[in-house]
Amino acid sequence: MAGVIRVAVTGAAGQVAYSMLARLASGEVFGPQNQVVLQLLEITPAMPALEGVAMELEDCAFPNLKEIILSDSPEKAFDGVNWAMLVGSFPRKQGMERKELLGINGKIFVSQGKALAAKAAADVRVLVVGNPCNTNCLVARANGREIPAERWSAMTRLDHNRAQSALAKKAGVLPGDVTRVTIWGNHSNTQFPDFANARIQGKPAEQVIGDRIWLEDTFVPMVQTRGAAVIKARGLSSAMSAANGALSHVKSLLKPTAQNDWVSMAVVSNGEYGIPAGMIFGYPCTTDGQGNYQIVAGLEHDAFAQGKIQTTLQELREEMDAVKDLLPG
């Protein structure tokens, strides 16, 4: 039966949203049987640019796009939404310490977490894309605890896609031939792209690649620093691929995970793999197609993987400490 799905997108006049909105409006994500209401949030100075984005959406004449709502108020933008994609965040500027960036963004996500809890639909699911997304998600969730913990997630799918593509390129296969990729930990350059549990055409990736030194010394840092490489080459941060990662994340929640595979999501830990409960940590997850996920259990890590996971865990602990004043309770 056809329905109406309300989708909030923050930072909606920015580059990532610009690469995302037409695909949300087209029926690609939520299906041709559903109509979409886009509820777009921007800061007040960016509202004229957002009006231009809305004009372009109208000019596409998408049959699934029921309405576009523009606002500089989180309460209005989040009113009744079923999905909230928190793309907007304050960018890190030259000379800015990471702790300062965490504090500025933290205050933004305090208000957005509260507004979501107050205004969103009862079935809302929240994806945080704006960086540092794990900790931004932590802050928003702490201030919107009326929304169940399993409805919150942060994006590691861009990194997952990067790892999948890099392994495929090295092996001379298509990205779809690479499965069971995992991004453990933080969406930052401490993340751990796990090659030991990955498969290429059903075989262990390490066996197919046949070069452990390349996997440790080239593959891992290449995925960790891919965003910086894009900025160096393009002069701008990832937009198309970030938007695609966010949409892939949502589509994975709406379609059951293929057998013998999983996807990467940063979700609220319940202590799995020794990660402190309540932390937003990147895990391998399977989904049921109804918006629900389950963390994959029982994976093993060698000493190399354990060291990398501890490094990203320590960074997330430091980020959590930097925003502790924004975490009620």
N, C-alpha and C positions, 0 to 999 in steps of 0.2 A: 504494500500500500504506500502511495506517495506521502511524503511528509515534508515538513519545513524544518530545516536545521539552521540554527543561529550560530554563526562563527565570529568570534572576536579576534581581531588581529591588531596588535599594538605596534607602534613604530611604522604605521601603515603607509607613510609617504617615503619610507626608506628603500634602499636598494634591494634588500632581501625580500621585503613584502612586495615590491614591484615585480619580482620574479615569481611570486607565489599567488597573487590575488586572482589572476585570470584563470589559473588552474583550479583554484577553489571554486570559482564561479561557473566553470565550464561543465561541471558534473563529473570530472575525472576522479575526484576524491570520494565524494559521497554518493555517487551513482546518478544516472540519468533520471531515475524515478523520484528523486528528491529535489525540492527547491531549496535554495540557499539564501539566507539573509546575512550579508556581510556588515559587521558592526566594527567600524574602524576607528582606532584611537591614535591621536597624535598630540604632541605638545602644541600649545596655542600658536607660537610663531610659524609652525609648519602647516597650519590648517589651510591656507591658500593652495599650497602644493598638493595637499590631500584632496582638495576639491578638483584639481586637475586629474588626479588618479581616478576619482569617481567618474569624471567625464569620459575618460578612456574606457572604463568598465562598461558604462552605458553604451558607448559607441561600438562595443563588441557584440551587443545584442545577444548575449547568452540566454538561451531559453530557460535555463535553470535558475537564473539570478532574479530573485523575487524583489529584493530591496537592498539599498545601500544606506547605512546610517553612519554619519560622520560626527565625531565628538572629540573634545579635549577633556572630557570627564570620564574617569574609569567607571563610575557608577552607571552612567548612561551606556557606555560602550559594552559593559558586561551584563546588562540587564537581560535576563532570560537566556543567556548563551548556553549552548550544549557543548561547544568546544571553544577553548581560549588558547590562542597561540601568541605567547608573549615574546615578540620579536624585538621590540624596542628596548634599548639600554643605552646608558651613557658611554660613549667610546673612550678608550684610554688615549690620553694625549701625551705628547712629548714631555718628558720630565716627571710624569705622574707616577707615583708609587702604586703598586698593586693594591696595597691596603687602602689607599685613598679612593681608588676606583671601586673597591668593594663597598666602602662606606657610602659613596654617592649612589651607586646602584641599589644598595640595600634599602635606602630610604624610599626609592621608587617602588621597589617590590613589596615593601611593607604596605603601602597604600593600595597596591594592586591586589595583594592577597586579601586584605580586608574587604575591598570592593567585590571581589569574586565571591567571597563567603556570603556577603550581604545580598548580592543581586543575581548571581548566576542560577541557571536551572539546577534542579536537584540531581540531574545526571551529568553535570559538567565534568569534562576531562580537560586538564591543563597541561600544555606543553610549553616549557620555557626554552627559548632559542637564544635570547639575548645574553651575551657573555658578561661576566663569568657564569655560565648557565647553571652549573650544579649548585653554586652557593646562592644565586638569585632565586632558584627554585626552593632551596632550603628556607630562605627568608620569607618568600611568599607563602609557602605552606605553613610555616610557623605562625603567620598572621592570618591564616585562613583555615584554621583547624576544623571548622565545621564541615569542610569538604574532606571526605575520607582520604587517607594517605595513599591508597592505591590509585587515586585519580590524578596524582601529580607525577610528572616526569620531566626530565631535561634531555636535550638532544645530544646523543653520541652517534646518531645515524650517519651524519656527514663523515665522521671518522671511520665508521664501519664501511661505508661505501668506498672511501679512499683506500682502505686496507684491502678490500675485495678486489678493487681495480688493480692495485699494485701487484698483488699475488697473481692475478690473471695475466697481466702483462708479462711478468717474469716467466710464467709457465707456458705462455703462448696459447692461452685459451680465452674463452669469453668470460666476462665477469659472472654471468649466471652459472658457470661451472664451478665457482668457488662458493663453498657453504661453511656454516659453523664458524664464521668470523665473530670475534668478540672484542669490544673495546672495554677494558676494565678501568674504572676509576673516574678521573676528572676529564672534562673536555678542555684540555690544555696540553702543553708540551710534555707533561708528565704521564699522560694516558699510556696504557699498555695495550697495543694491538697484539692479540694472542694468536700466534701462528701455530703453536703446538697442537691446539685443538681444532684448527681449521682443516677443511678437506678440499681437495681439487679433483673434480670428477670422481668423488667418493673415496679417494685415497688420501692419507695424511699429507698435508701440504709440505711438511718437512721432507718427506720421502720423495715427493714429486719434484720439488725444487732442488734437493740434493746439495744444498749449500747452507749449512748452519751459520757460517760466518756472515754471509749476505743477509740472512734473516735477522740476526742479532744487530749487526753493525750498519746495515743499509736500510732494510725494510722498516724496522722499528722507528729509528729517528726520522726516516722519510715521511712516515705517516704522522708522527708527532709534530713535525714542523711544516707540514704541507700548507697550512694557512699562511705562514710567513712567506713561503715560496711563491704563493699566488700573489700576495701583496707586492713582493719584489718584482715579479714579472708584469703584473697588471697595473700596478700603482694604486690598486683598490683592494679591499678585502673580498673574500669569497661571497658572492651573492647568489648566482644561479645555482651553484652546487649546494649552498646552505639552504636555499629555499627547497630544493629537491630533497635534501635530507629530511627537512621538517615534514614535507608532504609524505615522503616514504614512511616516516615514523607513524603518522596518522593512518595511512592506508594499511600498515601492518597490524594496527589495532582493529581494523575493520575487516580483515581477512585472516582466517586461521593460518598459522605458520605451517609451512610445508613440512612433511615428515622428515625426520633426521636433520632438521635445520633449526636455526634460531636467529634472532635479531638482537642488536645492541641497543639498550635503553639505560639511561640513568634514572633510577627509581629509588624510592625510600627503602633503605635497608631494614631488615628485621633481624640482622645478625648473620646473614648468610656469608659464608667464606670468611668469617671472623671480622667482618666490617661492623663498626659500631652501629647499633640500632638508631634509626632516625636520620642517618647521613644519606645524602643523595649521591649514589655511587653507580658507576656504569657496570652493568651486568649483562650476561646472555639471557634472553627472555623468549618464551614462546607465548603466543596469543591465541585466544579462542574465537576471534572474529566478532566478538560482541563488546569490544573495548576493554577487555580484561587480559592481564598478562600473568605469567608465572615465571619466576627465576629458575633457570636450569640448575639442577643440583648435581653434585657428584663429580664435577670436573677436577682433574688433577693438575698441579702446577709444579714444575721443576724449580731448582734453586734460582735460575735466571728469572723465571716468571714471578716467583715469590718476591724477589728483590724489587722488581719493577712495580708490583702491586703495592708493596710497602712504601715506595717512593711517592706514588700518586695519592695513597692514603694519607701520608704525612702532609702533603700539600693541602688536601681538603681539611685536615685538622687545623692547619694554620689559617685557612680561609674562614672556617667556622669560628675560630677564636677572634678573628678580626671583626666579625659581625655579631658577636655574642650579645651586645647591647640591643640588638634589633630582634632578638629571639625571645618572645614572651614565654614565661613559664619554665 
